[in-house]
Amino acid sequence: MGDRPLAESTLIRRAQRGDRGAYEKLMERHQTIAFRVAWAITGSASEAEEAAQEAFLKAYQALARFGPNRPFRPWLLRIVSNEARNRRVAEGRRARLAIRVAEERRRDDAVPSPEAALLGHERRQVVLKAVDRLPEAQRMAIFCRYFMELSEAETAAAMGTRRGTVKSRLSRALARLETEIGVDRG
């Protein structure tokens, strides 16, 4: 019988007691989403990598203060987003999130007809341009919630805001997209 992965709470307790191997396992579990959140904020793969690494270091240093009944992922994503935001502000960058994400989107297994592919590509470009014109806070909410498929709580943590704020930003963004290009909300 193979080794079963340790529960996250077990890894956290071990890491809090100084077990670096346990913390490395936690990093492995969350490195992809940490990078994606950092990339969404910075718009740069190299800056995102540095922000994620720095955030993991800061999280390790703050791990002793992490509460045992709190969810780890939103806490970590908050640290990642703060680090990435600090880097973006320091360098004066404004990320163009939606277009870059579209290039990295998962592809369906089925091969569409050339006509369907062209129409899909054209429609996607219209949507991405409209998303890119949204105010930054609304664009980030759309990006995190729909492109990265984060929950509302995770989106709130990544954006450093409350869940209700995420809901209102999403509602405003979707209403604007619906008016501008006829995106269906449901």
C-alpha positions as a printed Julia matrix, in Angstrom:
186×3 Matrix{Float64}:
   0.0    0.0     0.0
   1.4    3.42   -0.99
   2.02   6.35    1.29
  -1.05   8.48    1.84
  -0.57  12.24    1.78
  -0.58  13.83    5.21
  -3.52  16.02    6.13
  -2.81  19.71    5.76
  -3.48  20.34    9.45
  -0.86  17.73   10.34
   1.68  19.35    8.05
   0.92  22.77    9.54
   1.39  21.52   13.11
   4.67  19.85   12.14
   5.88  22.96   10.34
   4.98  25.1    13.34
   7.23  22.83   15.43
  10.1   23.49   12.99
   9.77  20.56   10.57
  11.03  22.12    7.33
  10.1   19.03    5.35
   6.47  19.48    6.37
   6.58  23.11    5.28
   8.13  22.11    1.96
   5.18  19.75    1.4
   2.79  22.62    2.13
   4.65  24.79   -0.38
   4.45  22.05   -2.99
   0.69  21.79   -2.51
   0.14  25.52   -2.95
   2.94  26.67   -5.24
   0.86  26.65   -8.43
  -2.01  28.73   -7.07
   0.45  31.04   -5.28
   2.28  31.65   -8.55
  -0.98  32.2   -10.44
  -2.21  34.75   -7.9
   1.14  36.56   -7.96
   1.16  36.48  -11.75
  -2.36  37.88  -11.88
  -1.22  40.85   -9.83
   2.23  41.49  -11.3
   1.63  40.45  -14.9
   5.14  39.06  -15.07
   6.27  35.47  -14.67
   9.62  36.44  -13.15
   8.05  38.92  -10.72
   5.37  36.38   -9.82
   7.99  33.74   -9.1
   9.92  36.11   -6.84
   6.74  37.31   -5.11
   5.58  33.74   -4.47
   8.98  32.7    -3.09
   9.15  35.75   -0.84
   5.59  35.12    0.31
   6.42  31.51    1.2
   9.36  32.77    3.27
   7.17  35.34    5.03
   4.48  32.73    5.64
   7.07  30.41    7.17
   8.26  33.19    9.45
   4.66  33.96   10.49
   3.56  30.33   10.79
   3.86  30.32   14.58
   1.07  32.93   14.69
  -1.18  30.95   12.33
  -4.32  29.76   14.12
  -4.97  26.02   14.14
  -8.63  26.3    13.08
  -8.07  28.71   10.2
  -7.92  27.6     6.56
  -4.32  27.73    5.32
  -4.83  28.48    1.63
  -6.68  31.84    2.0
  -4.14  32.93    4.63
  -1.24  32.05    2.33
  -2.88  33.67   -0.71
  -3.33  36.88    1.28
   0.43  36.95    1.95
   1.17  36.17   -1.7
  -1.16  38.89   -2.98
   0.26  41.46   -0.57
   3.8   40.65   -1.67
   2.87  40.75   -5.35
   0.94  43.99   -4.93
   3.9   45.56   -3.15
   6.15  44.56   -6.03
   3.76  45.91   -8.64
   3.37  49.22   -6.85
   7.12  49.53   -6.35
   7.76  49.04  -10.04
   4.75  51.03  -11.25
   3.3   48.16  -13.3
  -0.28  47.74  -14.32
  -0.94  44.15  -15.29
  -2.97  43.33  -18.39
  -4.43  40.23  -16.8
  -7.21  38.93  -18.94
  -5.31  38.66  -22.22
  -2.4   36.83  -20.65
  -4.69  34.4   -18.88
  -6.55  33.64  -22.08
  -3.29  32.47  -23.62
  -2.77  30.07  -20.72
  -6.35  28.77  -20.51
  -6.98  25.08  -20.57
  -7.96  23.75  -23.94
 -10.91  21.41  -24.44
 -10.06  17.91  -25.57
 -12.46  18.09  -28.51
 -11.15  19.76  -31.66
 -13.61  22.39  -32.89
 -14.29  23.01  -36.54
 -12.24  25.83  -38.1
 -15.35  28.01  -38.2
 -16.19  27.34  -34.56
 -12.56  27.93  -33.57
 -12.53  31.28  -35.39
 -15.84  32.37  -33.86
 -14.7   31.2   -30.42
 -11.42  33.04  -30.78
 -13.16  36.24  -31.95
 -15.71  36.07  -29.12
 -12.97  35.41  -26.57
 -11.03  38.44  -27.84
 -14.12  40.65  -27.49
 -14.69  39.42  -23.93
 -11.02  39.77  -22.97
 -10.84  43.32  -24.31
 -13.99  44.22  -22.39
 -12.61  42.65  -19.2
  -9.37  44.54  -19.72
 -11.32  47.84  -19.81
 -12.86  47.2   -16.39
 -11.53  49.12  -13.4
  -8.61  47.24  -11.85
 -10.5   46.02   -8.76
 -13.34  44.61  -10.88
 -10.87  43.09  -13.37
  -9.0   41.35  -10.54
 -12.26  40.01   -9.1
 -13.29  38.6   -12.51
  -9.82  37.19  -13.09
  -9.56  35.44   -9.72
 -13.14  34.16   -9.58
 -13.7   33.06  -13.17
 -10.34  32.64  -14.87
  -8.52  31.09  -11.9
 -11.69  29.49  -10.51
 -11.03  30.62   -6.93
 -13.89  30.58   -4.45
 -15.28  33.91   -3.24
 -13.38  33.48    0.04
 -10.13  32.72   -1.78
 -10.7   35.65   -4.14
 -11.24  37.92   -1.14
  -8.03  36.65    0.45
  -6.05  37.08   -2.76
  -7.36  40.63   -3.19
  -6.95  41.54    0.47
 -10.6   42.48    0.87
 -13.84  41.16    2.32
 -16.04  38.57    0.67
 -18.93  41.03    0.37
 -16.65  43.46   -1.46
 -15.75  40.7    -3.91
 -19.45  40.0    -4.49
 -20.24  43.64   -5.19
 -17.22  44.04   -7.51
 -18.23  40.92   -9.4
 -21.81  42.1    -9.68
 -20.76  45.51  -11.03
 -18.24  43.97  -13.42
 -20.72  41.43  -14.78
 -23.39  44.11  -15.19
 -20.94  46.25  -17.14
 -19.86  43.31  -19.31
 -23.49  42.36  -19.9
 -24.3   45.89  -21.04
 -21.16  46.28  -23.13
 -21.01  42.92  -24.91
 -24.03  40.92  -23.84
 -22.25  38.49  -21.51
 -24.9   36.32  -19.85
 -24.69  36.34  -16.04
 -26.29  33.0   -15.52
